[in-house]
Amino acid sequence: MITSTPVKKNDDVNALNADIREVLLEVLPITSPELQLELTKLVQQIHHLNYLIYKKSNSWKIGWFIFNNDPTKLILLLEEIKYILLMAKTNKVGVDAIRGFRINLEKEINNSRYFLWGHILNGFSSIYSVRSVPFKIFLGLSMTTFLSIIALKFSAEEIYRFDDNLHQKSSQKEAIISKPLSQANSPVPIPSSSYSEQLKSSSDTINPNRHIFYGLVYAATAGVLGSVASILLRIIDFTDKKYDDPLIPLFIGLFRPLIGLIFGIFIFSLISSNTLIKIDFMITQDQNSSSLITNKARQDLFIFSCAFLVGFSERFASDLLKKTESELIEEKEK
């Protein structure tokens, strides 16, 4: 029985800790290695419980709300640990049951010790303790996809703005060239200041280096999205796989699309260099065509499609790398 006298309470806690140590010495030698590992993780929480029980300040106040750290609940948790160890001694409790109790105990300790940060830690702990490998991979892919969509939005807008300014400048030049020459006796028209400022502003916004940067981001995000789609189609294949660390599936979802990102940058550089892949014949358009898609837009869409493909198919990407290597070797030997 738990009493309210501080000295008596300390004696009860010390006796309870001694009982837990004795039972633990009896249980560990007769249990399976898997159960021993889980019991060891459970016993590690005893230190945190004792810290909270012997903590000097039992309550703190934020505004008008007082948070109470009554040690009675913590002492009861110590008693529950003792009873679980006794049940493990008789082989009447499984590994899953002990694991579930330990996870809930860790969450309770985090809430009591860190309060607000404890709830945040419990969120990460819940993700860490989930056994579903596809769920963790899907969670990592969700984070990667979210960042990729943001990057794709800004890069696509910048590329569209560049193409639009380039088209406007080309149209203005054609209008000046096609304008009939003035008569010899007639005065030469002076361009208006607004017209000159318009030409200057459109020329200033066209920065090839900036366009290349956003083009790289555009192709890289396409490769990431292709890799994400490939993993999602094969996510069931990860169900039966076992990993040494529970965070590995999450890291697979987070960082495996980086392979698609690298291949996306590679395909953009390969096409833009115009050395091995010629795309002029693919984007030719009839002058009488009523299509609203310009040749530059077709080129951007072609690059996006190729980057998505190399991110989606690792086999296609490896074949493309081998073909590029062989072509470069042949060009060097000539």
N, C-alpha and C positions, 0 to 999 in steps of 0.2 A: 504494500500500500504506500502511496506517495503522500508525504506529509508536507505541510507548509513551512516548517522550521528550516531555516537555511542550513544549519549544521546537519540536521537529520537528512535533509535532501541530499547534501554532498555525500553523506555516508551511503545512502541508498544508491546513488549513481556509481560510486566507487565499487560497491558490492556487485552491482549489475555488470559493470565492465569486467570485473574479475570472473564472474560466471560465464560471460561471453567468451573470454579467452580460454577458459577450461573446456567449454563445449567445442570450441573451434579446434583445439588440439586433439580432441577425440574424433571429430567429424572428418577432417581433411584426409587422414590416412586411409579411410575406408570408402571414399567416394571416387567417382570417375574423374578423369582429368578435366573434362568439360565442366563438370559441376564444381570442381575445385577452383577453376578459373573464375566462375561466376560468383562463388562464395568469397573469393579474395576481393573482387570488385565491391561486393556488398560490405565487407568488413572495413574497407577503406573509408566508407561514409561515417563510421563511428567517430573518427577524429573531428569531422565537421559538426556532428551532433554534440559532442562534448564541448566544443568551442562555443556553440550557441547556448548551451545550458549554463556554462560558467561565465558567460559574458556579463560584465558589470552593469551596463545600461540595459535594463529590461524593456524600455519603451522610449520612443522618440515622437516628436510632434511636428507636423507640417500644417501650418494654419491652425484650424480648429480640430483637425483630425489627429487622433493619437493612435499610433501603431503599437500594439502590445506584443512583446516577446515572452509570453508565458512559457516557462520551461516544461510545464506539465505535458504538453503535446510531444515535445522532443524526448522526454523520458519514456513515454509510452512507445515511441518509435524504437527506442533502444530495447525495450522489452519484446517488441515484435521481432526484432532481429534475433534475439535469443531464442524465441519460440521457433523461428524458421530454421535455425541451426539444429535445434533438437529434432525437428521433423526431417531434416536432411540426414540426420544420423540414422533414422529408421527407414530411409529410402521411400518416404511417403510424399515427397514433393519433387517436382521435376525442374529441369533447368529453365524452361520457359516461365514457370511461375515465379522463380527467384529473380529472373531477369526483369519481369514486369514489375515486381515489387521494388527492385533496385532503381529502375528508371523513375518510378513515381516518388521514391525516397529522394533521389537527386533533385527532382523538381521542387519538392517540398523544402529541401534545404536551400536551394537557390532563392526561392520566394522569401524565406525567413532571413536569409543572410544579406541579400542584395536588393530586395524589394523590386524596384522598377527594372534594374538590370537583370534581375533574376528571371523576370518574364521573358526578356529578350534571349537570355541564355537557354531558357526552356524551349523557345522556338527552334534554336539551332540543335538542341538536344533531341527534339522530336524528329527532326530531319535525319540526324545521325543514327537514331535508333530504329528507323523504319527498315524493315527487312526486304521490302520490294525493290529489286534492282532496277526494273524498268521505270518505276516511279522516280527514283533518284536521277536516272539518266534523263527522263522527261523534264524534271525540274531544272537540271543544268542546261538542257537545250532551250528551255523557256527563257532563261536569263540571257543566253547567247542570242536567241532570235530577237528578243526585245531590243538589245543594243544594236543588232544588225539592221533592224527596220528603221531605227532612228538615224543611223549613219546613211542608210540608203535614201531616206527622205531628203536629207540635206544635200547629199551629193547629187541626186537626180535633179533637185531644184537648181543647183548651181550649174549643172551641165545644160539644162534647158535654158537658163538665162544666158549662158555663153553662146549657145547655138542661135538663140533669138537675136542677140546683139550682132553676131556675125552675119546673120541673114539680113538684118536691117542695114548694116554697113555695106554689104554687097549690093543691095537694092538701091541704096543712095548713090553708089558709084556708077551703077548702070544708068540711073536716071540722069546723072551729070554727063556721062559719055553720050547718051542718046539725045541730049538736048541740042537742037539745031544751032549752028554758029550764027552770030549776029552779023548784020550787014556792016560794010566798011564804014559807012557814014553814020551809022547809028551808034549811040553811046553804049559802052560795055556795061552790062548790068552788074552791080556790086552785090554780092551775097549778103543777105541780112545777117545781123548778129545772132539772131535766134537760130538760124540755120547752121551757122558756124559752130555755135555752142552745142547744137545737137550732134553734129559730126564728131566734135571733140569728146563729148560725153560718151558716145557709143564706142569711140576708139579707146578711151581710157578704161572702159569696163572689160575690154578683151585682153586678158592676161593668159598667155599660153601656159606658163608655168603653173598658175593656179588651176587651170583646166586639167592639166596632167595630174595634179594632186587629187582633185575630186574624181577624175577618171579612175585612178588607182583605188580610191575608196569605193567607188561604184562597182568595179569589178571584184574587189575583195569581198564586199558584202554579198555579191551574187554567188561567189564560191562558198561562203559560209552557209547561205541558205540552201545551196545544193547539198552540202554535207549534212545539214540538219535534216533535210528530206530523206536522204539516204539512210541515216541512223533511225529515223522514225519508221521507215518501212521495214527495218530489220530489228526493231526493238524487242520483238518476242524472242529473238535468238539469245538475248541476254538473260532470259528468265532463269535458266538452269545453271548459269555460271556462278561460281563462288570466288570471292575476292578476299585477300588477307585483311584489308582495311575497309570498313563500311563507307568511307568517303570516296573510294576509287570510282564507283559508278557515277557519283556526282561530278567528279573531275573529268570523266569521259564525256559527259554531256556538255561540260563547260569548255574543254580545251581540244577535243577531237575536231570540232569544226575549224580550228586554226589551220588544219591541213588544207581544207577547202579555201581558206583565206590566202594561204601561200600560193596555191595553184591558180587562184583568181588573179593575183598580182602577176604571176608568170604569164598567163594567157593574155592579159592586157599588154604587157611589155612585148610579147611575141607578135601580137597582131599590130600594135602601134609602130613597131620597128619596121614592118613591111618587108621583112627579109625572107621568111619561110612561108608565111601565109599571106596570099594575095587576096584581098577582099573587094578590089575594085569591080570585078566582074559580078560579084554577088549583090552589089548595092546599086547597080546601074538602074536608072529609071527613065522611062520615056518622057520626053519633054511635053508631049501632049497628054500625059497621064493626069488624072484629076486627083490623085492621091495626095493627102495632106502631109504625108510622112516624107521628110526631106532625106537626101542621101546621108547627111551627117547623123540624123536620127536613126536611120537604118544601121549605120555603122555602130552606134552606141548600143542598139538592141542586139546586134550580132555579137558584140563583145560580151554583153550581159548573158546571152544564151550560152556562149562557149564557156564563160566562167562558171555558170551554174552547172554545166555539164561536167566539167573537170572536178568540181566539188562533189557532185553526185556520184560519179563513177571513178573510183580510184584506179580501176583497170584502164579506163580511157586516159586518165592523166599519166599513168606510167608509160603507156604506149606512146603518148605524145612526147614525153620526155626522151624516150629512146629514139624516136624518129627525129626529133630535133638534134639530138646528139650526133646521130649518124649523118644528118644533112650538114652539120657544121664541120664534121671531120672530112666529108667529101669536098666541101668548099675550100677547106684549108689545104688539102692535098693537090688541088688543081693548080 
